[in-house]
């Protein structure tokens, strides 16, 4: 009965427009009241959820992303990428895909990347006669790669929830993230040939070298994260601190686009984002604990396994469940809610927890692009000025590419298994 109360209250509050974190908290309170738990347990569980060293990586990477977005990183990466793909038909669109891959390794937030890339690239693409629905959809999708490519906030949340090595998850995430980016590049080229989108002017070697020097500090950041964490130099949390300091130094003293008076705005932006995620983590942990205490995850596991003993169909069923969930709930709370339920099912099928983490993250990344919650879709619509129905249609080919890579991750363990 408590499970019915929890989910019914949660979806009713969500439908009424209450923020996800508060909906989880209030529905948990209703469930605790029904089961006669002491109210002090609520505070204890919520505090314990956020009193975690690995989770400190989230506000640190949010700060690094805020410093980078204010520090002129995006423009320099775009200028450098144009040197290589600009002379190809549709080169400007390809730059968006390349920028999404690189920015994904800096900010860790798909929505933030979509907004940063779209604000710069949509006006440029519109001026060169690219159709606005295509431009908005491209920026939304390429920005959303930030949820997959390290240092992904969603991956950190999954690693902490499922007790899986964040370093292994980071390394394994590069293959699907880059493959999705390459798929976007190929689609951009094909659609550019079909629509007759323009080429950009070739860039001289001297100018290419100058732009490389400008972008080198930005390009170094993903390498610092990967080799630092994988090499055992620092943990993911310590890596967040290192990158935050690095971003501050580069933004203030190298690119000189962040001034001392800008810091309060940058810090407030990072604090607000971190507080939102922290609230969701605390209330989701409480919600999940209530479910576990009533043995609901075990009952769902047994029910799903009882439906069929076919491994292929069970994995397909899990993917469908995650895709539907991603349409209604953002990645953070969805992972916190479903990982305790679905990880035992995946383990019973012999699926690695690293592989399954990427299955979850890619599914929920697609959720960023689908209504009604698709935040990256709304960002793409906003920056391009295209209504949701039109941009939704333009998103379909990109979502198809992401689904193809998702199937590789789901059914080909070696696709991600090489990294751990």
Secondary structure, DSSP 4 states (H G I P E B T S, - for coil): -HHHHHHHHHHHHHHTT--HHHHHHHHHHHHHHHHT--THHHHHHHHHHH--TTTHHHHHHHHHHHHHHHTTHHHHHHHHHHHHHTTSTTHHHHHHHHHHHHHHHHH--HHHHHHHHHHHHHHHHHHTT--HHHHHHHHHHHHHGGGTSSS-HHHHHHHHHHT--HHHHHHHHHHHHHHHHHHHHHHHHHHHHHHTPPPPPP--HHHHHHHHHHHHHHHHHHHHHHHHHHTTSS-HHHHHHHHHHHHHHIIIIIS----GGGHHHHHHHHHHHHHHHHHHHHHHHHHHHHHHHTTHHHHHHHHHHHH---HHHHHHHHHHHHHHHHHHS-HHHHHHHHHHHHHHHHHHTT--HHHHHHHHHHHHHHHTTSTTT-HHHHHHHHHHT--HHHHHHHHHHHHHHHHHHHHHHHH-THHHHTT-
